Amino acid sequence: METYDPNKNTTEVRQANPRKMNLRVLIISMSVVVIAFALIFLVFSMMQPST
């Protein structure tokens, strides 16, 4: 891969993150969304009247 910045290697030019921080953010945010929907579902299911 040809780089135009002499201070960057091919990984940095591709904007890849060797520490996989983007993956961590994606996993954590997806987990928060799943937990939030589970809590909302639990609250609404508990509030339904008994049959």
mmCIF file of the N, C-alpha and C atoms, coordinates in Angstrom:
data_MODEL
# 
_entry.id   MODEL 
# 
loop_
_atom_site.group_PDB 
_atom_site.id 
_atom_site.type_symbol 
_atom_site.label_atom_id 
_atom_site.label_alt_id 
_atom_site.label_comp_id 
_atom_site.label_asym_id 
_atom_site.label_entity_id 
_atom_site.label_seq_id 
_atom_site.pdbx_PDB_ins_code 
_atom_site.Cartn_x 
_atom_site.Cartn_y 
_atom_site.Cartn_z 
_atom_site.occupancy 
_atom_site.B_iso_or_equiv 
_atom_site.pdbx_formal_charge 
_atom_site.auth_seq_id 
_atom_site.auth_comp_id 
_atom_site.auth_asym_id 
_atom_site.auth_atom_id 
_atom_site.pdbx_PDB_model_num 
ATOM 1   N N  . MET A 1 1  ? 0.847   -1.174  0.000  1.00 0.00 ? 1  MET A N  1 
ATOM 2   C CA . MET A 1 1  ? 0.000   0.000   0.000  1.00 0.00 ? 1  MET A CA 1 
ATOM 3   C C  . MET A 1 1  ? 0.889   1.233   0.000  1.00 0.00 ? 1  MET A C  1 
ATOM 4   N N  . GLU A 1 2  ? 0.634   2.131   -0.887 1.00 0.00 ? 2  GLU A N  1 
ATOM 5   C CA . GLU A 1 2  ? 1.436   3.339   -0.976 1.00 0.00 ? 2  GLU A CA 1 
ATOM 6   C C  . GLU A 1 2  ? 0.917   4.366   0.021  1.00 0.00 ? 2  GLU A C  1 
ATOM 7   N N  . THR A 1 3  ? 1.849   4.893   0.816  1.00 0.00 ? 3  THR A N  1 
ATOM 8   C CA . THR A 1 3  ? 1.458   5.908   1.793  1.00 0.00 ? 3  THR A CA 1 
ATOM 9   C C  . THR A 1 3  ? 1.986   7.262   1.356  1.00 0.00 ? 3  THR A C  1 
ATOM 10  N N  . TYR A 1 4  ? 1.227   8.286   1.664  1.00 0.00 ? 4  TYR A N  1 
ATOM 11  C CA . TYR A 1 4  ? 1.619   9.647   1.315  1.00 0.00 ? 4  TYR A CA 1 
ATOM 12  C C  . TYR A 1 4  ? 2.103   10.420  2.525  1.00 0.00 ? 4  TYR A C  1 
ATOM 13  N N  . ASP A 1 5  ? 2.054   9.823   3.695  1.00 0.00 ? 5  ASP A N  1 
ATOM 14  C CA . ASP A 1 5  ? 2.544   10.451  4.912  1.00 0.00 ? 5  ASP A CA 1 
ATOM 15  C C  . ASP A 1 5  ? 3.744   9.648   5.397  1.00 0.00 ? 5  ASP A C  1 
ATOM 16  N N  . PRO A 1 6  ? 4.919   10.240  5.452  1.00 0.00 ? 6  PRO A N  1 
ATOM 17  C CA . PRO A 1 6  ? 6.112   9.480   5.834  1.00 0.00 ? 6  PRO A CA 1 
ATOM 18  C C  . PRO A 1 6  ? 6.111   9.055   7.301  1.00 0.00 ? 6  PRO A C  1 
ATOM 19  N N  . ASN A 1 7  ? 5.256   9.663   8.131  1.00 0.00 ? 7  ASN A N  1 
ATOM 20  C CA . ASN A 1 7  ? 5.241   9.336   9.558  1.00 0.00 ? 7  ASN A CA 1 
ATOM 21  C C  . ASN A 1 7  ? 4.238   8.253   9.908  1.00 0.00 ? 7  ASN A C  1 
ATOM 22  N N  . LYS A 1 8  ? 3.474   7.761   8.938  1.00 0.00 ? 8  LYS A N  1 
ATOM 23  C CA . LYS A 1 8  ? 2.450   6.758   9.212  1.00 0.00 ? 8  LYS A CA 1 
ATOM 24  C C  . LYS A 1 8  ? 2.765   5.463   8.489  1.00 0.00 ? 8  LYS A C  1 
ATOM 25  N N  . ASN A 1 9  ? 2.434   4.351   9.164  1.00 0.00 ? 9  ASN A N  1 
ATOM 26  C CA . ASN A 1 9  ? 2.599   3.060   8.508  1.00 0.00 ? 9  ASN A CA 1 
ATOM 27  C C  . ASN A 1 9  ? 1.286   2.682   7.812  1.00 0.00 ? 9  ASN A C  1 
ATOM 28  N N  . THR A 1 10 ? 1.229   1.504   7.223  1.00 0.00 ? 10 THR A N  1 
ATOM 29  C CA . THR A 1 10 ? 0.040   1.130   6.450  1.00 0.00 ? 10 THR A CA 1 
ATOM 30  C C  . THR A 1 10 ? -1.198  0.970   7.324  1.00 0.00 ? 10 THR A C  1 
ATOM 31  N N  . THR A 1 11 ? -1.016  0.523   8.576  1.00 0.00 ? 11 THR A N  1 
ATOM 32  C CA . THR A 1 11 ? -2.161  0.382   9.476  1.00 0.00 ? 11 THR A CA 1 
ATOM 33  C C  . THR A 1 11 ? -2.767  1.740   9.796  1.00 0.00 ? 11 THR A C  1 
ATOM 34  N N  . GLU A 1 12 ? -1.928  2.706   10.062 1.00 0.00 ? 12 GLU A N  1 
ATOM 35  C CA . GLU A 1 12 ? -2.431  4.036   10.382 1.00 0.00 ? 12 GLU A CA 1 
ATOM 36  C C  . GLU A 1 12 ? -3.065  4.702   9.177  1.00 0.00 ? 12 GLU A C  1 
ATOM 37  N N  . VAL A 1 13 ? -2.549  4.446   8.013  1.00 0.00 ? 13 VAL A N  1 
ATOM 38  C CA . VAL A 1 13 ? -3.124  5.031   6.807  1.00 0.00 ? 13 VAL A CA 1 
ATOM 39  C C  . VAL A 1 13 ? -4.523  4.476   6.566  1.00 0.00 ? 13 VAL A C  1 
ATOM 40  N N  . ARG A 1 14 ? -4.711  3.189   6.844  1.00 0.00 ? 14 ARG A N  1 
ATOM 41  C CA . ARG A 1 14 ? -6.029  2.569   6.674  1.00 0.00 ? 14 ARG A CA 1 
ATOM 42  C C  . ARG A 1 14 ? -6.972  2.951   7.803  1.00 0.00 ? 14 ARG A C  1 
ATOM 43  N N  . GLN A 1 15 ? -6.508  3.695   8.781  1.00 0.00 ? 15 GLN A N  1 
ATOM 44  C CA . GLN A 1 15 ? -7.257  4.124   9.954  1.00 0.00 ? 15 GLN A CA 1 
ATOM 45  C C  . GLN A 1 15 ? -7.709  2.943   10.794 1.00 0.00 ? 15 GLN A C  1 
ATOM 46  N N  . ALA A 1 16 ? -6.959  1.862   10.760 1.00 0.00 ? 16 ALA A N  1 
ATOM 47  C CA . ALA A 1 16 ? -7.251  0.722   11.617 1.00 0.00 ? 16 ALA A CA 1 
ATOM 48  C C  . ALA A 1 16 ? -6.723  1.009   13.014 1.00 0.00 ? 16 ALA A C  1 
ATOM 49  N N  . ASN A 1 17 ? -7.355  0.418   13.981 1.00 0.00 ? 17 ASN A N  1 
ATOM 50  C CA . ASN A 1 17 ? -6.954  0.621   15.355 1.00 0.00 ? 17 ASN A CA 1 
ATOM 51  C C  . ASN A 1 17 ? -6.405  -0.695  15.889 1.00 0.00 ? 17 ASN A C  1 
ATOM 52  N N  . PRO A 1 18 ? -5.116  -0.784  16.166 1.00 0.00 ? 18 PRO A N  1 
ATOM 53  C CA . PRO A 1 18 ? -4.556  -2.056  16.626 1.00 0.00 ? 18 PRO A CA 1 
ATOM 54  C C  . PRO A 1 18 ? -5.092  -2.496  17.985 1.00 0.00 ? 18 PRO A C  1 
ATOM 55  N N  . ARG A 1 19 ? -5.622  -1.582  18.790 1.00 0.00 ? 19 ARG A N  1 
ATOM 56  C CA . ARG A 1 19 ? -6.163  -1.955  20.095 1.00 0.00 ? 19 ARG A CA 1 
ATOM 57  C C  . ARG A 1 19 ? -7.638  -2.332  20.014 1.00 0.00 ? 19 ARG A C  1 
ATOM 58  N N  . LYS A 1 20 ? -8.235  -2.273  18.839 1.00 0.00 ? 20 LYS A N  1 
ATOM 59  C CA . LYS A 1 20 ? -9.634  -2.661  18.608 1.00 0.00 ? 20 LYS A CA 1 
ATOM 60  C C  . LYS A 1 20 ? -10.601 -1.846  19.469 1.00 0.00 ? 20 LYS A C  1 
ATOM 61  N N  . MET A 1 21 ? -10.341 -0.547  19.622 1.00 0.00 ? 21 MET A N  1 
ATOM 62  C CA . MET A 1 21 ? -11.207 0.290   20.434 1.00 0.00 ? 21 MET A CA 1 
ATOM 63  C C  . MET A 1 21 ? -12.588 0.443   19.797 1.00 0.00 ? 21 MET A C  1 
ATOM 64  N N  . ASN A 1 22 ? -12.667 0.455   18.478 1.00 0.00 ? 22 ASN A N  1 
ATOM 65  C CA . ASN A 1 22 ? -13.968 0.571   17.833 1.00 0.00 ? 22 ASN A CA 1 
ATOM 66  C C  . ASN A 1 22 ? -14.834 -0.628  18.158 1.00 0.00 ? 22 ASN A C  1 
ATOM 67  N N  . LEU A 1 23 ? -14.242 -1.805  18.194 1.00 0.00 ? 23 LEU A N  1 
ATOM 68  C CA . LEU A 1 23 ? -14.981 -3.014  18.532 1.00 0.00 ? 23 LEU A CA 1 
ATOM 69  C C  . LEU A 1 23 ? -15.466 -2.966  19.977 1.00 0.00 ? 23 LEU A C  1 
ATOM 70  N N  . ARG A 1 24 ? -14.638 -2.469  20.868 1.00 0.00 ? 24 ARG A N  1 
ATOM 71  C CA . ARG A 1 24 ? -15.046 -2.352  22.278 1.00 0.00 ? 24 ARG A CA 1 
ATOM 72  C C  . ARG A 1 24 ? -16.227 -1.410  22.421 1.00 0.00 ? 24 ARG A C  1 
ATOM 73  N N  . VAL A 1 25 ? -16.178 -0.279  21.754 1.00 0.00 ? 25 VAL A N  1 
ATOM 74  C CA . VAL A 1 25 ? -17.274 0.677   21.829 1.00 0.00 ? 25 VAL A CA 1 
ATOM 75  C C  . VAL A 1 25 ? -18.549 0.065   21.268 1.00 0.00 ? 25 VAL A C  1 
ATOM 76  N N  . LEU A 1 26 ? -18.437 -0.655  20.168 1.00 0.00 ? 26 LEU A N  1 
ATOM 77  C CA . LEU A 1 26 ? -19.600 -1.291  19.561 1.00 0.00 ? 26 LEU A CA 1 
ATOM 78  C C  . LEU A 1 26 ? -20.206 -2.340  20.492 1.00 0.00 ? 26 LEU A C  1 
ATOM 79  N N  . ILE A 1 27 ? -19.380 -3.172  21.094 1.00 0.00 ? 27 ILE A N  1 
ATOM 80  C CA . ILE A 1 27 ? -19.880 -4.223  21.981 1.00 0.00 ? 27 ILE A CA 1 
ATOM 81  C C  . ILE A 1 27 ? -20.515 -3.624  23.228 1.00 0.00 ? 27 ILE A C  1 
ATOM 82  N N  . ILE A 1 28 ? -19.863 -2.630  23.823 1.00 0.00 ? 28 ILE A N  1 
ATOM 83  C CA . ILE A 1 28 ? -20.397 -2.024  25.045 1.00 0.00 ? 28 ILE A CA 1 
ATOM 84  C C  . ILE A 1 28 ? -21.711 -1.306  24.761 1.00 0.00 ? 28 ILE A C  1 
ATOM 85  N N  . SER A 1 29 ? -21.776 -0.542  23.681 1.00 0.00 ? 29 SER A N  1 
ATOM 86  C CA . SER A 1 29 ? -23.005 0.184   23.377 1.00 0.00 ? 29 SER A CA 1 
ATOM 87  C C  . SER A 1 29 ? -24.132 -0.771  23.009 1.00 0.00 ? 29 SER A C  1 
ATOM 88  N N  . MET A 1 30 ? -23.825 -1.850  22.302 1.00 0.00 ? 30 MET A N  1 
ATOM 89  C CA . MET A 1 30 ? -24.860 -2.831  21.965 1.00 0.00 ? 30 MET A CA 1 
ATOM 90  C C  . MET A 1 30 ? -25.366 -3.521  23.229 1.00 0.00 ? 30 MET A C  1 
ATOM 91  N N  . SER A 1 31 ? -24.488 -3.808  24.161 1.00 0.00 ? 31 SER A N  1 
ATOM 92  C CA . SER A 1 31 ? -24.905 -4.424  25.422 1.00 0.00 ? 31 SER A CA 1 
ATOM 93  C C  . SER A 1 31 ? -25.807 -3.488  26.214 1.00 0.00 ? 31 SER A C  1 
ATOM 94  N N  . VAL A 1 32 ? -25.475 -2.206  26.240 1.00 0.00 ? 32 VAL A N  1 
ATOM 95  C CA . VAL A 1 32 ? -26.298 -1.234  26.952 1.00 0.00 ? 32 VAL A CA 1 
ATOM 96  C C  . VAL A 1 32 ? -27.687 -1.147  26.336 1.00 0.00 ? 32 VAL A C  1 
ATOM 97  N N  . VAL A 1 33 ? -27.771 -1.164  25.016 1.00 0.00 ? 33 VAL A N  1 
ATOM 98  C CA . VAL A 1 33 ? -29.065 -1.099  24.338 1.00 0.00 ? 33 VAL A CA 1 
ATOM 99  C C  . VAL A 1 33 ? -29.892 -2.347  24.647 1.00 0.00 ? 33 VAL A C  1 
ATOM 100 N N  . VAL A 1 34 ? -29.270 -3.519  24.616 1.00 0.00 ? 34 VAL A N  1 
ATOM 101 C CA . VAL A 1 34 ? -29.998 -4.766  24.906 1.00 0.00 ? 34 VAL A CA 1 
ATOM 102 C C  . VAL A 1 34 ? -30.499 -4.760  26.347 1.00 0.00 ? 34 VAL A C  1 
ATOM 103 N N  . ILE A 1 35 ? -29.670 -4.324  27.280 1.00 0.00 ? 35 ILE A N  1 
ATOM 104 C CA . ILE A 1 35 ? -30.083 -4.280  28.686 1.00 0.00 ? 35 ILE A CA 1 
ATOM 105 C C  . ILE A 1 35 ? -31.207 -3.271  28.882 1.00 0.00 ? 35 ILE A C  1 
ATOM 106 N N  . ALA A 1 36 ? -31.131 -2.122  28.217 1.00 0.00 ? 36 ALA A N  1 
ATOM 107 C CA . ALA A 1 36 ? -32.186 -1.117  28.334 1.00 0.00 ? 36 ALA A CA 1 
ATOM 108 C C  . ALA A 1 36 ? -33.515 -1.662  27.815 1.00 0.00 ? 36 ALA A C  1 
ATOM 109 N N  . PHE A 1 37 ? -33.504 -2.330  26.659 1.00 0.00 ? 37 PHE A N  1 
ATOM 110 C CA . PHE A 1 37 ? -34.747 -2.898  26.135 1.00 0.00 ? 37 PHE A CA 1 
ATOM 111 C C  . PHE A 1 37 ? -35.271 -4.005  27.043 1.00 0.00 ? 37 PHE A C  1 
ATOM 112 N N  . ALA A 1 38 ? -34.389 -4.799  27.633 1.00 0.00 ? 38 ALA A N  1 
ATOM 113 C CA . ALA A 1 38 ? -34.821 -5.852  28.552 1.00 0.00 ? 38 ALA A CA 1 
ATOM 114 C C  . ALA A 1 38 ? -35.473 -5.247  29.793 1.00 0.00 ? 38 ALA A C  1 
ATOM 115 N N  . LEU A 1 39 ? -34.913 -4.174  30.319 1.00 0.00 ? 39 LEU A N  1 
ATOM 116 C CA . LEU A 1 39 ? -35.505 -3.515  31.480 1.00 0.00 ? 39 LEU A CA 1 
ATOM 117 C C  . LEU A 1 39 ? -36.858 -2.904  31.141 1.00 0.00 ? 39 LEU A C  1 
ATOM 118 N N  . ILE A 1 40 ? -36.956 -2.273  29.979 1.00 0.00 ? 40 ILE A N  1 
ATOM 119 C CA . ILE A 1 40 ? -38.241 -1.697  29.564 1.00 0.00 ? 40 ILE A CA 1 
ATOM 120 C C  . ILE A 1 40 ? -39.286 -2.796  29.416 1.00 0.00 ? 40 ILE A C  1 
ATOM 121 N N  . PHE A 1 41 ? -38.912 -3.907  28.792 1.00 0.00 ? 41 PHE A N  1 
ATOM 122 C CA . PHE A 1 41 ? -39.840 -5.022  28.633 1.00 0.00 ? 41 PHE A CA 1 
ATOM 123 C C  . PHE A 1 41 ? -40.263 -5.579  29.987 1.00 0.00 ? 41 PHE A C  1 
ATOM 124 N N  . LEU A 1 42 ? -39.315 -5.697  30.914 1.00 0.00 ? 42 LEU A N  1 
ATOM 125 C CA . LEU A 1 42 ? -39.620 -6.219  32.243 1.00 0.00 ? 42 LEU A CA 1 
ATOM 126 C C  . LEU A 1 42 ? -40.582 -5.296  32.982 1.00 0.00 ? 42 LEU A C  1 
ATOM 127 N N  . VAL A 1 43 ? -40.356 -4.008  32.919 1.00 0.00 ? 43 VAL A N  1 
ATOM 128 C CA . VAL A 1 43 ? -41.234 -3.047  33.602 1.00 0.00 ? 43 VAL A CA 1 
ATOM 129 C C  . VAL A 1 43 ? -42.639 -3.108  33.026 1.00 0.00 ? 43 VAL A C  1 
ATOM 130 N N  . PHE A 1 44 ? -42.759 -3.125  31.704 1.00 0.00 ? 44 PHE A N  1 
ATOM 131 C CA . PHE A 1 44 ? -44.090 -3.171  31.106 1.00 0.00 ? 44 PHE A CA 1 
ATOM 132 C C  . PHE A 1 44 ? -44.786 -4.499  31.363 1.00 0.00 ? 44 PHE A C  1 
ATOM 133 N N  . SER A 1 45 ? -44.052 -5.595  31.424 1.00 0.00 ? 45 SER A N  1 
ATOM 134 C CA . SER A 1 45 ? -44.685 -6.885  31.694 1.00 0.00 ? 45 SER A CA 1 
ATOM 135 C C  . SER A 1 45 ? -45.133 -6.974  33.143 1.00 0.00 ? 45 SER A C  1 
ATOM 136 N N  . MET A 1 46 ? -44.445 -6.328  34.057 1.00 0.00 ? 46 MET A N  1 
ATOM 137 C CA . MET A 1 46 ? -44.858 -6.329  35.457 1.00 0.00 ? 46 MET A CA 1 
ATOM 138 C C  . MET A 1 46 ? -46.055 -5.427  35.692 1.00 0.00 ? 46 MET A C  1 
ATOM 139 N N  . MET A 1 47 ? -46.267 -4.439  34.857 1.00 0.00 ? 47 MET A N  1 
ATOM 140 C CA . MET A 1 47 ? -47.347 -3.478  35.063 1.00 0.00 ? 47 MET A CA 1 
ATOM 141 C C  . MET A 1 47 ? -48.670 -3.955  34.471 1.00 0.00 ? 47 MET A C  1 
ATOM 142 N N  . GLN A 1 48 ? -48.669 -5.050  33.736 1.00 0.00 ? 48 GLN A N  1 
ATOM 143 C CA . GLN A 1 48 ? -49.915 -5.536  33.140 1.00 0.00 ? 48 GLN A CA 1 
ATOM 144 C C  . GLN A 1 48 ? -50.812 -6.113  34.244 1.00 0.00 ? 48 GLN A C  1 
ATOM 145 N N  . PRO A 1 49 ? -52.106 -5.886  34.108 1.00 0.00 ? 49 PRO A N  1 
ATOM 146 C CA . PRO A 1 49 ? -53.015 -6.419  35.137 1.00 0.00 ? 49 PRO A CA 1 
ATOM 147 C C  . PRO A 1 49 ? -53.103 -7.939  35.090 1.00 0.00 ? 49 PRO A C  1 
ATOM 148 N N  . SER A 1 50 ? -53.362 -8.524  36.226 1.00 0.00 ? 50 SER A N  1 
ATOM 149 C CA . SER A 1 50 ? -53.484 -9.989  36.301 1.00 0.00 ? 50 SER A CA 1 
ATOM 150 C C  . SER A 1 50 ? -54.765 -10.433 35.619 1.00 0.00 ? 50 SER A C  1 
ATOM 151 N N  . THR A 1 51 ? -54.704 -11.602 34.983 1.00 0.00 ? 51 THR A N  1 
ATOM 152 C CA . THR A 1 51 ? -55.897 -12.120 34.319 1.00 0.00 ? 51 THR A CA 1 
ATOM 153 C C  . THR A 1 51 ? -56.536 -13.220 35.115 1.00 0.00 ? 51 THR A C  1 
# 
